Amino acid sequence: MSLTEILPAIRQLPTPDKIRLIRILAQELDTEPAPFPFEPYKVYYLPTPYNTFGAGRALMDAMKKAGTGRN
């Protein structure tokens, strides 16, 4: 059964039953293994805007060129 098949029935449930359904689903998720677990003590490198000093200048230049930047 797909989600699109059961959504109309779920929308017709009274609020207490919807809350009970949320609890049941949350408990099931809690017992399943994580789909993409993070490994403890492993370093994950994420790209950030830190130390990209030229990006701010490029953005300001583009905004001024478009007429949206402040002088």
HTML snippet that shows the backbone in 3Dmol.js (N, CA, C, O; Angstrom):
<script src="https://3Dmol.org/build/3Dmol-min.js"></script>
<div id="view" style="width:600px;height:400px;position:relative"></div>
<script>
const pdb = `
ATOM      1  N   MET A   1       0.855  -1.179   0.000  1.00  0.00           N
ATOM      2  CA  MET A   1       0.000   0.000   0.000  1.00  0.00           C
ATOM      3  C   MET A   1       0.897   1.237   0.000  1.00  0.00           C
ATOM      4  O   MET A   1       1.870   1.308   0.751  1.00  0.00           O
ATOM      5  N   SER A   2       0.570   2.183  -0.827  1.00  0.00           N
ATOM      6  CA  SER A   2       1.402   3.381  -0.924  1.00  0.00           C
ATOM      7  C   SER A   2       0.855   4.496  -0.031  1.00  0.00           C
ATOM      8  O   SER A   2      -0.275   4.441   0.453  1.00  0.00           O
ATOM      9  N   LEU A   3       1.686   5.488   0.161  1.00  0.00           N
ATOM     10  CA  LEU A   3       1.305   6.627   0.999  1.00  0.00           C
ATOM     11  C   LEU A   3       0.122   7.377   0.394  1.00  0.00           C
ATOM     12  O   LEU A   3      -0.769   7.823   1.117  1.00  0.00           O
ATOM     13  N   THR A   4       0.114   7.516  -0.923  1.00  0.00           N
ATOM     14  CA  THR A   4      -0.993   8.237  -1.567  1.00  0.00           C
ATOM     15  C   THR A   4      -2.319   7.505  -1.409  1.00  0.00           C
ATOM     16  O   THR A   4      -3.382   8.121  -1.486  1.00  0.00           O
ATOM     17  N   GLU A   5      -2.265   6.198  -1.190  1.00  0.00           N
ATOM     18  CA  GLU A   5      -3.497   5.430  -0.987  1.00  0.00           C
ATOM     19  C   GLU A   5      -4.040   5.588   0.425  1.00  0.00           C
ATOM     20  O   GLU A   5      -5.253   5.564   0.628  1.00  0.00           O
ATOM     21  N   ILE A   6      -3.154   5.748   1.403  1.00  0.00           N
ATOM     22  CA  ILE A   6      -3.637   5.824   2.787  1.00  0.00           C
ATOM     23  C   ILE A   6      -3.818   7.245   3.303  1.00  0.00           C
ATOM     24  O   ILE A   6      -4.470   7.448   4.327  1.00  0.00           O
ATOM     25  N   LEU A   7      -3.250   8.234   2.612  1.00  0.00           N
ATOM     26  CA  LEU A   7      -3.392   9.618   3.085  1.00  0.00           C
ATOM     27  C   LEU A   7      -4.847  10.074   3.195  1.00  0.00           C
ATOM     28  O   LEU A   7      -5.195  10.705   4.193  1.00  0.00           O
ATOM     29  N   PRO A   8      -5.704   9.790   2.231  1.00  0.00           N
ATOM     30  CA  PRO A   8      -7.107  10.231   2.399  1.00  0.00           C
ATOM     31  C   PRO A   8      -7.762   9.653   3.653  1.00  0.00           C
ATOM     32  O   PRO A   8      -8.520  10.350   4.327  1.00  0.00           O
ATOM     33  N   ALA A   9      -7.479   8.393   3.971  1.00  0.00           N
ATOM     34  CA  ALA A   9      -8.045   7.788   5.177  1.00  0.00           C
ATOM     35  C   ALA A   9      -7.465   8.425   6.430  1.00  0.00           C
ATOM     36  O   ALA A   9      -8.183   8.634   7.408  1.00  0.00           O
ATOM     37  N   ILE A  10      -6.175   8.736   6.409  1.00  0.00           N
ATOM     38  CA  ILE A  10      -5.543   9.372   7.569  1.00  0.00           C
ATOM     39  C   ILE A  10      -6.124  10.760   7.793  1.00  0.00           C
ATOM     40  O   ILE A  10      -6.341  11.165   8.935  1.00  0.00           O
ATOM     41  N   ARG A  11      -6.374  11.484   6.724  1.00  0.00           N
ATOM     42  CA  ARG A  11      -6.932  12.842   6.864  1.00  0.00           C
ATOM     43  C   ARG A  11      -8.332  12.830   7.467  1.00  0.00           C
ATOM     44  O   ARG A  11      -8.756  13.829   8.048  1.00  0.00           O
ATOM     45  N   GLN A  12      -9.051  11.734   7.341  1.00  0.00           N
ATOM     46  CA  GLN A  12     -10.399  11.642   7.897  1.00  0.00           C
ATOM     47  C   GLN A  12     -10.416  11.215   9.357  1.00  0.00           C
ATOM     48  O   GLN A  12     -11.465  11.257  10.000  1.00  0.00           O
ATOM     49  N   LEU A  13      -9.273  10.807   9.886  1.00  0.00           N
ATOM     50  CA  LEU A  13      -9.206  10.386  11.279  1.00  0.00           C
ATOM     51  C   LEU A  13      -9.428  11.572  12.211  1.00  0.00           C
ATOM     52  O   LEU A  13      -9.061  12.699  11.878  1.00  0.00           O
ATOM     53  N   PRO A  14     -10.022  11.330  13.371  1.00  0.00           N
ATOM     54  CA  PRO A  14     -10.113  12.400  14.370  1.00  0.00           C
ATOM     55  C   PRO A  14      -8.721  12.688  14.943  1.00  0.00           C
ATOM     56  O   PRO A  14      -7.822  11.850  14.869  1.00  0.00           O
ATOM     57  N   THR A  15      -8.561  13.865  15.505  1.00  0.00           N
ATOM     58  CA  THR A  15      -7.267  14.309  16.001  1.00  0.00           C
ATOM     59  C   THR A  15      -6.621  13.336  16.989  1.00  0.00           C
ATOM     60  O   THR A  15      -5.428  13.065  16.853  1.00  0.00           O
ATOM     61  N   PRO A  16      -7.337  12.801  17.968  1.00  0.00           N
ATOM     62  CA  PRO A  16      -6.675  11.856  18.898  1.00  0.00           C
ATOM     63  C   PRO A  16      -6.087  10.634  18.177  1.00  0.00           C
ATOM     64  O   PRO A  16      -5.018  10.147  18.547  1.00  0.00           O
ATOM     65  N   ASP A  17      -6.787  10.145  17.151  1.00  0.00           N
ATOM     66  CA  ASP A  17      -6.267   9.006  16.403  1.00  0.00           C
ATOM     67  C   ASP A  17      -5.038   9.390  15.574  1.00  0.00           C
ATOM     68  O   ASP A  17      -4.122   8.584  15.412  1.00  0.00           O
ATOM     69  N   LYS A  18      -5.017  10.612  15.052  1.00  0.00           N
ATOM     70  CA  LYS A  18      -3.840  11.073  14.313  1.00  0.00           C
ATOM     71  C   LYS A  18      -2.634  11.139  15.242  1.00  0.00           C
ATOM     72  O   LYS A  18      -1.534  10.738  14.861  1.00  0.00           O
ATOM     73  N   ILE A  19      -2.834  11.639  16.455  1.00  0.00           N
ATOM     74  CA  ILE A  19      -1.740  11.725  17.426  1.00  0.00           C
ATOM     75  C   ILE A  19      -1.259  10.321  17.800  1.00  0.00           C
ATOM     76  O   ILE A  19      -0.056  10.092  17.926  1.00  0.00           O
ATOM     77  N   ARG A  20      -2.183   9.394  17.975  1.00  0.00           N
ATOM     78  CA  ARG A  20      -1.815   8.015  18.283  1.00  0.00           C
ATOM     79  C   ARG A  20      -1.015   7.407  17.133  1.00  0.00           C
ATOM     80  O   ARG A  20      -0.053   6.675  17.365  1.00  0.00           O
ATOM     81  N   LEU A  21      -1.405   7.706  15.899  1.00  0.00           N
ATOM     82  CA  LEU A  21      -0.678   7.221  14.724  1.00  0.00           C
ATOM     83  C   LEU A  21       0.742   7.789  14.687  1.00  0.00           C
ATOM     84  O   LEU A  21       1.696   7.077  14.376  1.00  0.00           O
ATOM     85  N   ILE A  22       0.869   9.069  15.006  1.00  0.00           N
ATOM     86  CA  ILE A  22       2.196   9.690  15.050  1.00  0.00           C
ATOM     87  C   ILE A  22       3.068   8.981  16.075  1.00  0.00           C
ATOM     88  O   ILE A  22       4.240   8.713  15.810  1.00  0.00           O
ATOM     89  N   ARG A  23       2.516   8.678  17.235  1.00  0.00           N
ATOM     90  CA  ARG A  23       3.290   7.995  18.281  1.00  0.00           C
ATOM     91  C   ARG A  23       3.720   6.604  17.839  1.00  0.00           C
ATOM     92  O   ARG A  23       4.857   6.195  18.073  1.00  0.00           O
ATOM     93  N   ILE A  24       2.809   5.881  17.202  1.00  0.00           N
ATOM     94  CA  ILE A  24       3.129   4.530  16.730  1.00  0.00           C
ATOM     95  C   ILE A  24       4.255   4.578  15.705  1.00  0.00           C
ATOM     96  O   ILE A  24       5.197   3.788  15.775  1.00  0.00           O
ATOM     97  N   LEU A  25       4.160   5.507  14.750  1.00  0.00           N
ATOM     98  CA  LEU A  25       5.193   5.624  13.721  1.00  0.00           C
ATOM     99  C   LEU A  25       6.524   6.053  14.316  1.00  0.00           C
ATOM    100  O   LEU A  25       7.575   5.567  13.898  1.00  0.00           O
ATOM    101  N   ALA A  26       6.490   6.959  15.289  1.00  0.00           N
ATOM    102  CA  ALA A  26       7.729   7.408  15.929  1.00  0.00           C
ATOM    103  C   ALA A  26       8.389   6.265  16.684  1.00  0.00           C
ATOM    104  O   ALA A  26       9.613   6.140  16.664  1.00  0.00           O
ATOM    105  N   GLN A  27       7.598   5.429  17.351  1.00  0.00           N
ATOM    106  CA  GLN A  27       8.158   4.285  18.064  1.00  0.00           C
ATOM    107  C   GLN A  27       8.779   3.289  17.099  1.00  0.00           C
ATOM    108  O   GLN A  27       9.827   2.715  17.392  1.00  0.00           O
ATOM    109  N   GLU A  28       8.144   3.078  15.951  1.00  0.00           N
ATOM    110  CA  GLU A  28       8.709   2.168  14.957  1.00  0.00           C
ATOM    111  C   GLU A  28      10.022   2.709  14.410  1.00  0.00           C
ATOM    112  O   GLU A  28      10.968   1.951  14.200  1.00  0.00           O
ATOM    113  N   LEU A  29      10.083   4.010  14.180  1.00  0.00           N
ATOM    114  CA  LEU A  29      11.333   4.600  13.700  1.00  0.00           C
ATOM    115  C   LEU A  29      12.435   4.488  14.734  1.00  0.00           C
ATOM    116  O   LEU A  29      13.606   4.329  14.387  1.00  0.00           O
ATOM    117  N   ASP A  30      12.065   4.570  15.998  1.00  0.00           N
ATOM    118  CA  ASP A  30      13.047   4.506  17.069  1.00  0.00           C
ATOM    119  C   ASP A  30      13.671   3.119  17.172  1.00  0.00           C
ATOM    120  O   ASP A  30      14.819   2.994  17.597  1.00  0.00           O
ATOM    121  N   THR A  31      12.938   2.076  16.793  1.00  0.00           N
ATOM    122  CA  THR A  31      13.457   0.711  16.909  1.00  0.00           C
ATOM    123  C   THR A  31      14.223   0.275  15.662  1.00  0.00           C
ATOM    124  O   THR A  31      14.988  -0.688  15.721  1.00  0.00           O
ATOM    125  N   GLU A  32      14.034   0.964  14.535  1.00  0.00           N
ATOM    126  CA  GLU A  32      14.747   0.612  13.312  1.00  0.00           C
ATOM    127  C   GLU A  32      16.146   1.217  13.321  1.00  0.00           C
ATOM    128  O   GLU A  32      16.369   2.273  13.913  1.00  0.00           O
ATOM    129  N   PRO A  33      17.086   0.545  12.663  1.00  0.00           N
ATOM    130  CA  PRO A  33      18.420   1.156  12.568  1.00  0.00           C
ATOM    131  C   PRO A  33      18.377   2.396  11.690  1.00  0.00           C
ATOM    132  O   PRO A  33      17.574   2.482  10.761  1.00  0.00           O
ATOM    133  N   ALA A  34      19.237   3.348  11.986  1.00  0.00           N
ATOM    134  CA  ALA A  34      19.271   4.597  11.222  1.00  0.00           C
ATOM    135  C   ALA A  34      19.686   4.302   9.779  1.00  0.00           C
ATOM    136  O   ALA A  34      20.574   3.479   9.554  1.00  0.00           O
ATOM    137  N   PRO A  35      19.058   4.958   8.798  1.00  0.00           N
ATOM    138  CA  PRO A  35      19.399   4.677   7.401  1.00  0.00           C
ATOM    139  C   PRO A  35      20.811   5.128   7.024  1.00  0.00           C
ATOM    140  O   PRO A  35      21.469   4.476   6.214  1.00  0.00           O
ATOM    141  N   PHE A  36      21.272   6.211   7.588  1.00  0.00           N
ATOM    142  CA  PHE A  36      22.616   6.711   7.327  1.00  0.00           C
ATOM    143  C   PHE A  36      23.248   7.115   8.655  1.00  0.00           C
ATOM    144  O   PHE A  36      23.376   8.305   8.943  1.00  0.00           O
ATOM    145  N   PRO A  37      23.634   6.154   9.448  1.00  0.00           N
ATOM    146  CA  PRO A  37      24.160   6.515  10.770  1.00  0.00           C
ATOM    147  C   PRO A  37      25.525   7.179  10.672  1.00  0.00           C
ATOM    148  O   PRO A  37      26.354   6.822   9.835  1.00  0.00           O
ATOM    149  N   PHE A  38      25.732   8.134  11.533  1.00  0.00           N
ATOM    150  CA  PHE A  38      27.041   8.750  11.650  1.00  0.00           C
ATOM    151  C   PHE A  38      27.909   7.844  12.512  1.00  0.00           C
ATOM    152  O   PHE A  38      27.434   7.237  13.472  1.00  0.00           O
ATOM    153  N   GLU A  39      29.166   7.763  12.163  1.00  0.00           N
ATOM    154  CA  GLU A  39      30.081   6.956  12.947  1.00  0.00           C
ATOM    155  C   GLU A  39      30.623   7.803  14.092  1.00  0.00           C
ATOM    156  O   GLU A  39      31.022   8.948  13.880  1.00  0.00           O
ATOM    157  N   PRO A  40      30.641   7.250  15.307  1.00  0.00           N
ATOM    158  CA  PRO A  40      31.154   8.022  16.431  1.00  0.00           C
ATOM    159  C   PRO A  40      32.634   8.350  16.249  1.00  0.00           C
ATOM    160  O   PRO A  40      33.407   7.527  15.760  1.00  0.00           O
ATOM    161  N   TYR A  41      33.010   9.538  16.640  1.00  0.00           N
ATOM    162  CA  TYR A  41      34.379  10.042  16.627  1.00  0.00           C
ATOM    163  C   TYR A  41      34.972  10.190  15.227  1.00  0.00           C
ATOM    164  O   TYR A  41      36.181  10.377  15.087  1.00  0.00           O
ATOM    165  N   LYS A  42      34.146  10.111  14.204  1.00  0.00           N
ATOM    166  CA  LYS A  42      34.628  10.332  12.847  1.00  0.00           C
ATOM    167  C   LYS A  42      34.412  11.808  12.500  1.00  0.00           C
ATOM    168  O   LYS A  42      33.409  12.405  12.892  1.00  0.00           O
ATOM    169  N   VAL A  43      35.349  12.381  11.773  1.00  0.00           N
ATOM    170  CA  VAL A  43      35.255  13.779  11.374  1.00  0.00           C
ATOM    171  C   VAL A  43      34.577  13.843  10.017  1.00  0.00           C
ATOM    172  O   VAL A  43      35.001  13.182   9.070  1.00  0.00           O
ATOM    173  N   TYR A  44      33.522  14.642   9.929  1.00  0.00           N
ATOM    174  CA  TYR A  44      32.811  14.840   8.674  1.00  0.00           C
ATOM    175  C   TYR A  44      33.058  16.272   8.213  1.00  0.00           C
ATOM    176  O   TYR A  44      32.725  17.222   8.922  1.00  0.00           O
ATOM    177  N   TYR A  45      33.636  16.424   7.037  1.00  0.00           N
ATOM    178  CA  TYR A  45      33.935  17.742   6.495  1.00  0.00           C
ATOM    179  C   TYR A  45      32.749  18.238   5.673  1.00  0.00           C
ATOM    180  O   TYR A  45      32.296  17.563   4.748  1.00  0.00           O
ATOM    181  N   LEU A  46      32.258  19.408   6.016  1.00  0.00           N
ATOM    182  CA  LEU A  46      31.121  20.003   5.323  1.00  0.00           C
ATOM    183  C   LEU A  46      31.545  21.323   4.708  1.00  0.00           C
ATOM    184  O   LEU A  46      32.234  22.113   5.354  1.00  0.00           O
ATOM    185  N   PRO A  47      31.146  21.576   3.472  1.00  0.00           N
ATOM    186  CA  PRO A  47      31.487  22.869   2.882  1.00  0.00           C
ATOM    187  C   PRO A  47      30.703  23.986   3.576  1.00  0.00           C
ATOM    188  O   PRO A  47      29.495  23.873   3.787  1.00  0.00           O
ATOM    189  N   THR A  48      31.397  25.046   3.921  1.00  0.00           N
ATOM    190  CA  THR A  48      30.772  26.189   4.576  1.00  0.00           C
ATOM    191  C   THR A  48      31.253  27.471   3.910  1.00  0.00           C
ATOM    192  O   THR A  48      32.234  27.447   3.166  1.00  0.00           O
ATOM    193  N   PRO A  49      30.577  28.591   4.165  1.00  0.00           N
ATOM    194  CA  PRO A  49      31.034  29.852   3.579  1.00  0.00           C
ATOM    195  C   PRO A  49      32.207  30.473   4.329  1.00  0.00           C
ATOM    196  O   PRO A  49      32.685  31.536   3.933  1.00  0.00           O
ATOM    197  N   TYR A  50      32.684  29.842   5.404  1.00  0.00           N
ATOM    198  CA  TYR A  50      33.786  30.410   6.171  1.00  0.00           C
ATOM    199  C   TYR A  50      35.076  30.370   5.361  1.00  0.00           C
ATOM    200  O   TYR A  50      35.335  29.424   4.617  1.00  0.00           O
ATOM    201  N   ASN A  51      35.858  31.393   5.518  1.00  0.00           N
ATOM    202  CA  ASN A  51      37.147  31.541   4.838  1.00  0.00           C
ATOM    203  C   ASN A  51      37.022  31.600   3.315  1.00  0.00           C
ATOM    204  O   ASN A  51      37.965  31.257   2.602  1.00  0.00           O
ATOM    205  N   THR A  52      35.887  32.023   2.825  1.00  0.00           N
ATOM    206  CA  THR A  52      35.721  32.263   1.390  1.00  0.00           C
ATOM    207  C   THR A  52      35.516  33.764   1.222  1.00  0.00           C
ATOM    208  O   THR A  52      34.418  34.221   0.904  1.00  0.00           O
ATOM    209  N   PHE A  53      36.573  34.513   1.437  1.00  0.00           N
ATOM    210  CA  PHE A  53      36.492  35.962   1.524  1.00  0.00           C
ATOM    211  C   PHE A  53      36.109  36.610   0.201  1.00  0.00           C
ATOM    212  O   PHE A  53      35.487  37.672   0.212  1.00  0.00           O
ATOM    213  N   GLY A  54      36.447  36.025  -0.918  1.00  0.00           N
ATOM    214  CA  GLY A  54      36.108  36.598  -2.213  1.00  0.00           C
ATOM    215  C   GLY A  54      34.635  36.453  -2.551  1.00  0.00           C
ATOM    216  O   GLY A  54      34.131  37.175  -3.412  1.00  0.00           O
ATOM    217  N   ALA A  55      33.937  35.543  -1.899  1.00  0.00           N
ATOM    218  CA  ALA A  55      32.526  35.315  -2.206  1.00  0.00           C
ATOM    219  C   ALA A  55      31.680  36.532  -1.841  1.00  0.00           C
ATOM    220  O   ALA A  55      30.760  36.884  -2.580  1.00  0.00           O
ATOM    221  N   GLY A  56      31.971  37.168  -0.732  1.00  0.00           N
ATOM    222  CA  GLY A  56      31.217  38.351  -0.323  1.00  0.00           C
ATOM    223  C   GLY A  56      31.390  39.498  -1.298  1.00  0.00           C
ATOM    224  O   GLY A  56      30.426  40.183  -1.638  1.00  0.00           O
ATOM    225  N   ARG A  57      32.610  39.705  -1.744  1.00  0.00           N
ATOM    226  CA  ARG A  57      32.888  40.763  -2.710  1.00  0.00           C
ATOM    227  C   ARG A  57      32.185  40.465  -4.035  1.00  0.00           C
ATOM    228  O   ARG A  57      31.614  41.368  -4.647  1.00  0.00           O
ATOM    229  N   ALA A  58      32.222  39.206  -4.484  1.00  0.00           N
ATOM    230  CA  ALA A  58      31.557  38.831  -5.734  1.00  0.00           C
ATOM    231  C   ALA A  58      30.050  39.047  -5.631  1.00  0.00           C
ATOM    232  O   ALA A  58      29.420  39.490  -6.590  1.00  0.00           O
ATOM    233  N   LEU A  59      29.472  38.736  -4.476  1.00  0.00           N
ATOM    234  CA  LEU A  59      28.045  38.949  -4.270  1.00  0.00           C
ATOM    235  C   LEU A  59      27.708  40.434  -4.282  1.00  0.00           C
ATOM    236  O   LEU A  59      26.727  40.840  -4.905  1.00  0.00           O
ATOM    237  N   MET A  60      28.505  41.242  -3.606  1.00  0.00           N
ATOM    238  CA  MET A  60      28.260  42.686  -3.591  1.00  0.00           C
ATOM    239  C   MET A  60      28.380  43.275  -4.993  1.00  0.00           C
ATOM    240  O   MET A  60      27.571  44.118  -5.380  1.00  0.00           O
ATOM    241  N   ASP A  61      29.377  42.842  -5.754  1.00  0.00           N
ATOM    242  CA  ASP A  61      29.535  43.323  -7.124  1.00  0.00           C
ATOM    243  C   ASP A  61      28.340  42.947  -7.983  1.00  0.00           C
ATOM    244  O   ASP A  61      27.865  43.756  -8.780  1.00  0.00           O
ATOM    245  N   ALA A  62      27.852  41.723  -7.824  1.00  0.00           N
ATOM    246  CA  ALA A  62      26.698  41.275  -8.598  1.00  0.00           C
ATOM    247  C   ALA A  62      25.448  42.066  -8.215  1.00  0.00           C
ATOM    248  O   ALA A  62      24.638  42.399  -9.080  1.00  0.00           O
ATOM    249  N   MET A  63      25.289  42.368  -6.923  1.00  0.00           N
ATOM    250  CA  MET A  63      24.128  43.128  -6.473  1.00  0.00           C
ATOM    251  C   MET A  63      24.185  44.561  -6.992  1.00  0.00           C
ATOM    252  O   MET A  63      23.165  45.122  -7.392  1.00  0.00           O
ATOM    253  N   LYS A  64      25.378  45.150  -6.987  1.00  0.00           N
ATOM    254  CA  LYS A  64      25.512  46.509  -7.506  1.00  0.00           C
ATOM    255  C   LYS A  64      25.241  46.543  -9.001  1.00  0.00           C
ATOM    256  O   LYS A  64      24.614  47.477  -9.501  1.00  0.00           O
ATOM    257  N   LYS A  65      25.709  45.535  -9.710  1.00  0.00           N
ATOM    258  CA  LYS A  65      25.492  45.455 -11.143  1.00  0.00           C
ATOM    259  C   LYS A  65      23.984  45.314 -11.445  1.00  0.00           C
ATOM    260  O   LYS A  65      23.492  45.855 -12.435  1.00  0.00           O
ATOM    261  N   ALA A  66      23.265  44.585 -10.584  1.00  0.00           N
ATOM    262  CA  ALA A  66      21.822  44.395 -10.778  1.00  0.00           C
ATOM    263  C   ALA A  66      21.025  45.580 -10.258  1.00  0.00           C
ATOM    264  O   ALA A  66      19.823  45.670 -10.506  1.00  0.00           O
ATOM    265  N   GLY A  67      21.674  46.491  -9.541  1.00  0.00           N
ATOM    266  CA  GLY A  67      20.976  47.671  -9.027  1.00  0.00           C
ATOM    267  C   GLY A  67      20.289  47.440  -7.707  1.00  0.00           C
ATOM    268  O   GLY A  67      19.464  48.257  -7.297  1.00  0.00           O
ATOM    269  N   THR A  68      20.607  46.332  -7.012  1.00  0.00           N
ATOM    270  CA  THR A  68      19.971  46.050  -5.745  1.00  0.00           C
ATOM    271  C   THR A  68      20.885  46.304  -4.560  1.00  0.00           C
ATOM    272  O   THR A  68      20.438  46.238  -3.415  1.00  0.00           O
ATOM    273  N   GLY A  69      22.146  46.590  -4.807  1.00  0.00           N
ATOM    274  CA  GLY A  69      23.088  46.812  -3.720  1.00  0.00           C
ATOM    275  C   GLY A  69      23.052  48.237  -3.214  1.00  0.00           C
ATOM    276  O   GLY A  69      22.613  49.152  -3.911  1.00  0.00           O
ATOM    277  N   ARG A  70      23.519  48.408  -1.997  1.00  0.00           N
ATOM    278  CA  ARG A  70      23.594  49.751  -1.419  1.00  0.00           C
ATOM    279  C   ARG A  70      24.986  50.291  -1.654  1.00  0.00           C
ATOM    280  O   ARG A  70      25.953  49.530  -1.693  1.00  0.00           O
ATOM    281  N   ASN A  71      25.094  51.579  -1.808  1.00  0.00           N
ATOM    282  CA  ASN A  71      26.402  52.216  -2.033  1.00  0.00           C
ATOM    283  C   ASN A  71      27.104  52.470  -0.740  1.00  0.00           C
ATOM    284  O   ASN A  71      28.216  52.999  -0.735  1.00  0.00           O
TER     285      ASN A  71
END
`;
const viewer = $3Dmol.createViewer("view");
viewer.addModel(pdb, "pdb");
viewer.setStyle({}, {cartoon: {color: "spectrum"}});
viewer.zoomTo();
viewer.render();
</script>
